[in-house]
Amino acid sequence: METYYKPEDLLKFEEIGKEVPELAKKFFEYYGAVFAEGELTEREKALIALAVAHAVQCPYCIDAFTQACLEKGSNAAEMTEAVHVVTAIRGGASLVHGIQMRNIADKLSM
């Protein structure tokens, strides 16, 4: 079945700079610096990125960071827990915005 997202397109990511190489260079330098070992380990950063990939629903990022997590020593249980953490945050963020709805409904109901 044909899908909009093609896993092989992930391998073409660096081609995004073909027309504007100076901006792509800056992005990839920043990207590399962000994911380098620092106060957080590369493994921890990959787990964070995997969770965020689920929040922003990027299948390319999910593929890339699932692989990165495995390469950096994470296991399926850790990755699944990271996905649950982001789900709790995303769900909570949606629910807390329900207060905005209630405030408007209360105001208009007066």
KOLLUMPA-805816 format. One record per atom (N, C-alpha, C, CB): residue number from 0; residue in one letter; atom name; x, y, z. Coordinates in Angstrom, 2 decimals. Glycine has a CB too. Example, Ala and Ser with C-alpha at 12.3 -4.5 7.8 and 13.67 -1.06 7.14 Angstrom:
BEGIN
- vexke	keba	tilum	u	v	w
- 0	a	N	13.19	-5.69	7.80
- 0	a	CA	12.30	-4.50	7.80
- 0	a	C	13.20	-3.30	7.80
- 0	a	CB	11.31	-4.47	9.05
- 1	s	N	12.85	-2.25	7.08
- 1	s	CA	13.67	-1.06	7.14
- 1	s	C	12.90	0.03	7.87
- 1	s	CB	14.08	-0.60	5.72
This chain:
BEGIN
- vexke	keba	tilum	u	v	w
- 0	m	N	0.84	-1.17	0.00
- 0	m	CA	0.00	0.00	0.00
- 0	m	C	0.89	1.24	0.00
- 0	m	CB	-0.96	-0.01	1.21
- 1	e	N	0.56	2.18	-0.80
- 1	e	CA	1.29	3.44	-0.88
- 1	e	C	0.90	4.32	0.31
- 1	e	CB	0.99	4.17	-2.22
- 2	t	N	1.91	4.93	0.95
- 2	t	CA	1.63	5.85	2.05
- 2	t	C	2.30	7.18	1.76
- 2	t	CB	2.12	5.26	3.39
- 3	y	N	1.84	8.19	2.44
- 3	y	CA	2.40	9.53	2.27
- 3	y	C	3.85	9.57	2.75
- 3	y	CB	1.55	10.56	3.02
- 4	y	N	4.12	8.94	3.86
- 4	y	CA	5.47	8.90	4.41
- 4	y	C	6.20	7.67	3.91
- 4	y	CB	5.44	8.90	5.95
- 5	k	N	7.36	7.89	3.35
- 5	k	CA	8.16	6.79	2.82
- 5	k	C	9.45	6.72	3.64
- 5	k	CB	8.47	6.99	1.30
- 6	p	N	9.69	5.58	4.30
- 6	p	CA	10.89	5.46	5.14
- 6	p	C	12.18	5.82	4.41
- 6	p	CB	10.99	4.05	5.67
- 7	e	N	12.26	5.53	3.14
- 7	e	CA	13.49	5.84	2.40
- 7	e	C	13.74	7.34	2.27
- 7	e	CB	13.43	5.21	1.01
- 8	d	N	12.69	8.15	2.46
- 8	d	CA	12.87	9.60	2.40
- 8	d	C	13.71	10.12	3.55
- 8	d	CB	11.52	10.29	2.40
- 9	l	N	13.72	9.41	4.68
- 9	l	CA	14.54	9.82	5.81
- 9	l	C	16.01	9.90	5.42
- 9	l	CB	14.34	8.85	6.99
- 10	l	N	16.43	8.99	4.55
- 10	l	CA	17.82	8.98	4.10
- 10	l	C	18.16	10.19	3.22
- 10	l	CB	18.12	7.70	3.34
- 11	k	N	17.14	10.89	2.75
- 11	k	CA	17.34	12.07	1.89
- 11	k	C	17.33	13.38	2.68
- 11	k	CB	16.26	12.10	0.82
- 12	f	N	17.27	13.29	4.01
- 12	f	CA	17.13	14.48	4.85
- 12	f	C	18.16	15.55	4.53
- 12	f	CB	17.23	14.09	6.31
- 13	e	N	19.39	15.16	4.35
- 13	e	CA	20.45	16.14	4.09
- 13	e	C	20.27	16.87	2.77
- 13	e	CB	21.79	15.47	4.12
- 14	e	N	19.48	16.30	1.86
- 14	e	CA	19.22	16.96	0.59
- 14	e	C	18.40	18.24	0.75
- 14	e	CB	18.51	16.01	-0.35
- 15	i	N	17.82	18.43	1.93
- 15	i	CA	16.99	19.60	2.17
- 15	i	C	17.79	20.90	1.98
- 15	i	CB	16.39	19.55	3.57
- 16	g	N	19.10	20.81	2.06
- 16	g	CA	19.95	21.98	1.90
- 16	g	C	20.42	22.23	0.49
- 16	g	CB	21.11	21.86	2.77
- 17	k	N	19.94	21.48	-0.46
- 17	k	CA	20.42	21.59	-1.83
- 17	k	C	20.30	23.01	-2.38
- 17	k	CB	19.66	20.63	-2.72
- 18	e	N	19.17	23.65	-2.15
- 18	e	CA	18.94	24.98	-2.72
- 18	e	C	19.46	26.11	-1.83
- 18	e	CB	17.46	25.18	-2.97
- 19	v	N	19.54	25.87	-0.52
- 19	v	CA	19.98	26.89	0.42
- 19	v	C	21.00	26.25	1.38
- 19	v	CB	18.76	27.51	1.22
- 20	p	N	22.18	25.94	0.86
- 20	p	CA	23.16	25.18	1.64
- 20	p	C	23.64	25.89	2.91
- 20	p	CB	24.35	24.87	0.79
- 21	e	N	23.71	27.21	2.90
- 21	e	CA	24.20	27.90	4.09
- 21	e	C	23.25	27.75	5.28
- 21	e	CB	24.42	29.38	3.77
- 22	l	N	21.95	27.74	5.02
- 22	l	CA	20.99	27.55	6.11
- 22	l	C	20.99	26.10	6.59
- 22	l	CB	19.57	27.96	5.66
- 23	a	N	21.08	25.18	5.66
- 23	a	CA	21.13	23.77	6.04
- 23	a	C	22.38	23.49	6.87
- 23	a	CB	21.11	22.87	4.79
- 24	k	N	23.50	24.07	6.47
- 24	k	CA	24.75	23.88	7.21
- 24	k	C	24.59	24.34	8.65
- 24	k	CB	25.91	24.64	6.53
- 25	k	N	23.98	25.51	8.83
- 25	k	CA	23.77	26.03	10.18
- 25	k	C	22.84	25.13	10.98
- 25	k	CB	23.19	27.45	10.13
- 26	f	N	21.78	24.66	10.35
- 26	f	CA	20.86	23.78	11.04
- 26	f	C	21.56	22.50	11.46
- 26	f	CB	19.65	23.45	10.16
- 27	f	N	22.28	21.86	10.55
- 27	f	CA	22.91	20.58	10.86
- 27	f	C	24.04	20.73	11.89
- 27	f	CB	23.46	19.95	9.59
- 28	e	N	24.73	21.88	11.89
- 28	e	CA	25.73	22.13	12.93
- 28	e	C	25.05	22.24	14.29
- 28	e	CB	26.54	23.44	12.62
- 29	y	N	23.95	22.99	14.34
- 29	y	CA	23.19	23.14	15.58
- 29	y	C	22.65	21.79	16.04
- 29	y	CB	22.05	24.15	15.41
- 30	y	N	22.07	21.06	15.12
- 30	y	CA	21.49	19.75	15.40
- 30	y	C	22.54	18.82	15.99
- 30	y	CB	20.89	19.13	14.12
- 31	g	N	23.71	18.81	15.38
- 31	g	CA	24.80	17.98	15.87
- 31	g	C	25.24	18.39	17.27
- 31	g	CB	25.97	18.05	14.93
- 32	a	N	25.31	19.69	17.51
- 32	a	CA	25.72	20.17	18.83
- 32	a	C	24.68	19.81	19.89
- 32	a	CB	25.94	21.69	18.79
- 33	v	N	23.42	19.93	19.54
- 33	v	CA	22.34	19.61	20.49
- 33	v	C	22.42	18.15	20.93
- 33	v	CB	20.97	19.90	19.86
- 34	f	N	22.69	17.25	20.01
- 34	f	CA	22.67	15.82	20.32
- 34	f	C	24.01	15.27	20.78
- 34	f	CB	22.22	15.05	19.12
- 35	a	N	25.02	16.14	20.88
- 35	a	CA	26.32	15.70	21.40
- 35	a	C	26.22	15.52	22.92
- 35	a	CB	27.44	16.73	21.04
- 36	e	N	27.08	14.67	23.44
- 36	e	CA	27.16	14.44	24.89
- 36	e	C	27.36	15.78	25.60
- 36	e	CB	28.31	13.45	25.24
- 37	g	N	26.61	16.02	26.63
- 37	g	CA	26.74	17.25	27.43
- 37	g	C	26.31	16.93	28.85
- 37	g	CB	25.86	18.42	26.83
- 38	e	N	25.51	17.78	29.43
- 38	e	CA	24.96	17.50	30.76
- 38	e	C	24.06	16.26	30.70
- 38	e	CB	24.17	18.72	31.31
- 39	l	N	23.43	16.05	29.56
- 39	l	CA	22.66	14.84	29.31
- 39	l	C	23.48	13.92	28.42
- 39	l	CB	21.28	15.16	28.64
- 40	t	N	23.32	12.64	28.62
- 40	t	CA	24.02	11.68	27.76
- 40	t	C	23.34	11.65	26.39
- 40	t	CB	24.05	10.26	28.41
- 41	e	N	24.04	11.12	25.41
- 41	e	CA	23.44	10.95	24.09
- 41	e	C	22.23	10.02	24.18
- 41	e	CB	24.47	10.39	23.08
- 42	r	N	22.29	9.04	25.04
- 42	r	CA	21.18	8.11	25.23
- 42	r	C	19.95	8.84	25.79
- 42	r	CB	21.58	6.97	26.17
- 43	e	N	20.16	9.68	26.79
- 43	e	CA	19.05	10.45	27.37
- 43	e	C	18.44	11.39	26.34
- 43	e	CB	19.53	11.24	28.59
- 44	k	N	19.29	12.04	25.56
- 44	k	CA	18.79	12.95	24.53
- 44	k	C	17.99	12.21	23.48
- 44	k	CB	19.96	13.70	23.87
- 45	a	N	18.43	11.01	23.12
- 45	a	CA	17.69	10.22	22.14
- 45	a	C	16.32	9.83	22.68
- 45	a	CB	18.49	8.96	21.75
- 46	l	N	16.24	9.48	23.96
- 46	l	CA	14.94	9.15	24.57
- 46	l	C	14.01	10.36	24.59
- 46	l	CB	15.14	8.62	26.01
- 47	i	N	14.56	11.53	24.92
- 47	i	CA	13.76	12.76	24.89
- 47	i	C	13.26	13.01	23.48
- 47	i	CB	14.58	13.97	25.40
- 48	a	N	14.15	12.89	22.51
- 48	a	CA	13.79	13.13	21.12
- 48	a	C	12.72	12.14	20.64
- 48	a	CB	15.02	13.03	20.22
- 49	l	N	12.83	10.89	21.07
- 49	l	CA	11.82	9.90	20.70
- 49	l	C	10.46	10.29	21.25
- 49	l	CB	12.23	8.50	21.20
- 50	a	N	10.44	10.73	22.50
- 50	a	CA	9.17	11.15	23.11
- 50	a	C	8.59	12.35	22.36
- 50	a	CB	9.37	11.50	24.60
- 51	v	N	9.42	13.35	22.09
- 51	v	CA	8.96	14.54	21.37
- 51	v	C	8.48	14.17	19.96
- 51	v	CB	10.09	15.60	21.30
- 52	a	N	9.17	13.24	19.33
- 52	a	CA	8.77	12.79	17.99
- 52	a	C	7.34	12.27	18.00
- 52	a	CB	9.72	11.71	17.47
- 53	h	N	6.97	11.59	19.08
- 53	h	CA	5.60	11.11	19.20
- 53	h	C	4.63	12.27	19.44
- 53	h	CB	5.49	10.10	20.34
- 54	a	N	5.06	13.26	20.21
- 54	a	CA	4.19	14.40	20.48
- 54	a	C	3.91	15.20	19.21
- 54	a	CB	4.82	15.32	21.54
- 55	v	N	4.94	15.37	18.37
- 55	v	CA	4.75	16.13	17.13
- 55	v	C	4.32	15.23	15.98
- 55	v	CB	6.04	16.86	16.76
- 56	q	N	4.24	13.94	16.25
- 56	q	CA	3.76	12.93	15.31
- 56	q	C	4.52	12.92	13.99
- 56	q	CB	2.28	13.15	15.03
- 57	c	N	5.85	12.88	14.11
- 57	c	CA	6.72	12.83	12.93
- 57	c	C	7.21	11.40	12.72
- 57	c	CB	7.93	13.81	13.07
- 58	p	N	6.66	10.69	11.73
- 58	p	CA	7.09	9.31	11.53
- 58	p	C	8.57	9.18	11.19
- 58	p	CB	6.28	8.68	10.44
- 59	y	N	9.14	10.17	10.51
- 59	y	CA	10.56	10.12	10.20
- 59	y	C	11.38	10.20	11.49
- 59	y	CB	10.96	11.27	9.25
- 60	c	N	10.99	11.09	12.38
- 60	c	CA	11.69	11.24	13.66
- 60	c	C	11.51	10.00	14.53
- 60	c	CB	11.18	12.49	14.41
- 61	i	N	10.31	9.43	14.51
- 61	i	CA	10.08	8.21	15.28
- 61	i	C	11.01	7.12	14.79
- 61	i	CB	8.60	7.76	15.17
- 62	d	N	11.11	6.96	13.48
- 62	d	CA	12.03	5.96	12.92
- 62	d	C	13.47	6.24	13.34
- 62	d	CB	11.92	5.94	11.38
- 63	a	N	13.91	7.49	13.13
- 63	a	CA	15.30	7.84	13.39
- 63	a	C	15.66	7.70	14.86
- 63	a	CB	15.58	9.27	12.93
- 64	f	N	14.78	8.16	15.75
- 64	f	CA	15.13	8.13	17.17
- 64	f	C	14.87	6.79	17.82
- 64	f	CB	14.38	9.19	17.90
- 65	t	N	14.01	5.97	17.24
- 65	t	CA	13.91	4.58	17.70
- 65	t	C	15.24	3.90	17.45
- 65	t	CB	12.73	3.82	16.99
- 66	q	N	15.76	4.07	16.25
- 66	q	CA	17.06	3.49	15.90
- 66	q	C	18.16	4.06	16.78
- 66	q	CB	17.38	3.74	14.42
- 67	a	N	18.16	5.39	16.99
- 67	a	CA	19.19	6.02	17.82
- 67	a	C	19.13	5.50	19.26
- 67	a	CB	19.02	7.55	17.81
- 68	c	N	17.92	5.36	19.79
- 68	c	CA	17.78	4.84	21.16
- 68	c	C	18.36	3.44	21.28
- 68	c	CB	16.30	4.83	21.57
- 69	l	N	18.04	2.60	20.32
- 69	l	CA	18.56	1.23	20.35
- 69	l	C	20.08	1.22	20.24
- 69	l	CB	17.94	0.39	19.23
- 70	e	N	20.61	2.04	19.35
- 70	e	CA	22.06	2.11	19.16
- 70	e	C	22.78	2.62	20.40
- 70	e	CB	22.39	3.00	17.97
- 71	k	N	22.10	3.46	21.18
- 71	k	CA	22.72	4.05	22.35
- 71	k	C	22.42	3.27	23.63
- 71	k	CB	22.27	5.48	22.51
- 72	g	N	21.79	2.10	23.48
- 72	g	CA	21.62	1.21	24.61
- 72	g	C	20.27	1.18	25.29
- 72	g	CB	22.59	1.54	25.59
- 73	s	N	19.30	1.90	24.77
- 73	s	CA	17.96	1.84	25.35
- 73	s	C	17.28	0.55	24.93
- 73	s	CB	17.12	3.06	24.93
- 74	n	N	16.27	0.18	25.70
- 74	n	CA	15.50	-1.01	25.35
- 74	n	C	14.04	-0.62	25.12
- 74	n	CB	15.61	-2.08	26.46
- 75	a	N	13.24	-1.57	24.69
- 75	a	CA	11.84	-1.29	24.35
- 75	a	C	11.06	-0.77	25.55
- 75	a	CB	11.18	-2.54	23.80
- 76	a	N	11.34	-1.28	26.74
- 76	a	CA	10.62	-0.82	27.94
- 76	a	C	10.91	0.66	28.22
- 76	a	CB	11.01	-1.68	29.16
- 77	e	N	12.17	1.05	28.10
- 77	e	CA	12.53	2.46	28.34
- 77	e	C	11.89	3.37	27.29
- 77	e	CB	14.07	2.64	28.32
- 78	m	N	11.94	2.93	26.04
- 78	m	CA	11.36	3.74	24.97
- 78	m	C	9.85	3.86	25.14
- 78	m	CB	11.69	3.14	23.60
- 79	t	N	9.21	2.77	25.52
- 79	t	CA	7.77	2.79	25.73
- 79	t	C	7.41	3.72	26.89
- 79	t	CB	7.24	1.37	26.00
- 80	e	N	8.21	3.68	27.95
- 80	e	CA	7.96	4.56	29.08
- 80	e	C	8.11	6.03	28.67
- 80	e	CB	8.93	4.24	30.24
- 81	a	N	9.09	6.33	27.84
- 81	a	CA	9.27	7.70	27.33
- 81	a	C	8.04	8.14	26.55
- 81	a	CB	10.52	7.79	26.45
- 82	v	N	7.47	7.24	25.76
- 82	v	CA	6.27	7.57	25.00
- 82	v	C	5.09	7.82	25.95
- 82	v	CB	5.92	6.43	24.00
- 83	h	N	5.02	7.05	27.03
- 83	h	CA	3.96	7.28	28.02
- 83	h	C	4.13	8.62	28.72
- 83	h	CB	3.94	6.15	29.05
- 84	v	N	5.36	9.01	29.00
- 84	v	CA	5.61	10.31	29.63
- 84	v	C	5.09	11.43	28.73
- 84	v	CB	7.11	10.51	29.93
- 85	v	N	5.45	11.39	27.47
- 85	v	CA	5.01	12.46	26.57
- 85	v	C	3.49	12.42	26.38
- 85	v	CB	5.71	12.34	25.20
- 86	t	N	2.91	11.24	26.41
- 86	t	CA	1.46	11.12	26.29
- 86	t	C	0.77	11.76	27.49
- 86	t	CB	1.04	9.65	26.16
- 87	a	N	1.31	11.54	28.68
- 87	a	CA	0.74	12.15	29.88
- 87	a	C	0.83	13.67	29.83
- 87	a	CB	1.45	11.62	31.13
- 88	i	N	1.98	14.18	29.38
- 88	i	CA	2.15	15.63	29.28
- 88	i	C	1.22	16.21	28.23
- 88	i	CB	3.61	15.98	28.94
- 89	r	N	1.16	15.57	27.06
- 89	r	CA	0.30	16.07	25.98
- 89	r	C	-1.17	16.00	26.38
- 89	r	CB	0.54	15.26	24.68
- 90	g	N	-1.56	14.89	27.02
- 90	g	CA	-2.94	14.76	27.47
- 90	g	C	-3.28	15.79	28.54
- 90	g	CB	-3.19	13.37	28.00
- 91	g	N	-2.36	15.98	29.48
- 91	g	CA	-2.58	16.98	30.53
- 91	g	C	-2.68	18.38	29.96
- 91	g	CB	-1.47	16.91	31.55
- 92	a	N	-1.85	18.68	28.97
- 92	a	CA	-1.90	20.00	28.34
- 92	a	C	-3.24	20.23	27.66
- 92	a	CB	-0.75	20.15	27.32
- 93	s	N	-3.77	19.20	27.03
- 93	s	CA	-5.08	19.32	26.40
- 93	s	C	-6.16	19.53	27.45
- 93	s	CB	-5.40	18.07	25.56
- 94	l	N	-6.10	18.76	28.53
- 94	l	CA	-7.12	18.87	29.57
- 94	l	C	-7.09	20.22	30.28
- 94	l	CB	-6.94	17.77	30.58
- 95	v	N	-5.90	20.72	30.59
- 95	v	CA	-5.83	21.99	31.31
- 95	v	C	-6.37	23.13	30.46
- 95	v	CB	-4.38	22.28	31.73
- 96	h	N	-6.29	23.00	29.14
- 96	h	CA	-6.89	24.02	28.28
- 96	h	C	-8.42	23.98	28.35
- 96	h	CB	-6.43	23.84	26.84
- 97	g	N	-8.95	22.90	28.91
- 97	g	CA	-10.39	22.85	29.14
- 97	g	C	-10.85	23.92	30.11
- 97	g	CB	-10.79	21.49	29.66
- 98	i	N	-9.96	24.42	30.95
- 98	i	CA	-10.29	25.52	31.86
- 98	i	C	-10.64	26.76	31.05
- 98	i	CB	-9.12	25.82	32.83
- 99	q	N	-9.92	26.98	29.95
- 99	q	CA	-10.24	28.11	29.07
- 99	q	C	-11.66	27.98	28.54
- 99	q	CB	-9.23	28.18	27.89
- 100	m	N	-12.02	26.78	28.12
- 100	m	CA	-13.37	26.52	27.63
- 100	m	C	-14.39	26.80	28.73
- 100	m	CB	-13.50	25.07	27.13
- 101	r	N	-14.10	26.33	29.93
- 101	r	CA	-15.04	26.53	31.04
- 101	r	C	-15.18	28.02	31.37
- 101	r	CB	-14.57	25.76	32.29
- 102	n	N	-14.06	28.74	31.35
- 102	n	CA	-14.12	30.18	31.62
- 102	n	C	-15.01	30.90	30.62
- 102	n	CB	-12.71	30.79	31.60
- 103	i	N	-14.85	30.58	29.35
- 103	i	CA	-15.67	31.21	28.30
- 103	i	C	-17.13	30.80	28.45
- 103	i	CB	-15.14	30.83	26.88
- 104	a	N	-17.36	29.50	28.67
- 104	a	CA	-18.73	29.03	28.83
- 104	a	C	-19.40	29.69	30.03
- 104	a	CB	-18.76	27.50	28.98
- 105	d	N	-18.68	29.80	31.15
- 105	d	CA	-19.24	30.46	32.34
- 105	d	C	-19.55	31.92	32.04
- 105	d	CB	-18.26	30.36	33.52
- 106	k	N	-18.66	32.60	31.36
- 106	k	CA	-18.85	34.01	31.03
- 106	k	C	-20.06	34.22	30.13
- 106	k	CB	-17.61	34.57	30.36
- 107	l	N	-20.19	33.36	29.11
- 107	l	CA	-21.30	33.50	28.17
- 107	l	C	-22.63	33.02	28.75
- 107	l	CB	-20.99	32.73	26.90
- 108	s	N	-22.58	32.21	29.77
- 108	s	CA	-23.79	31.67	30.38
- 108	s	C	-24.41	32.62	31.39
- 108	s	CB	-23.48	30.37	31.04
- 109	m	N	-23.71	33.66	31.74
- 109	m	CA	-24.21	34.57	32.76
- 109	m	C	-25.42	35.31	32.33
- 109	m	CB	-23.17	35.54	33.16
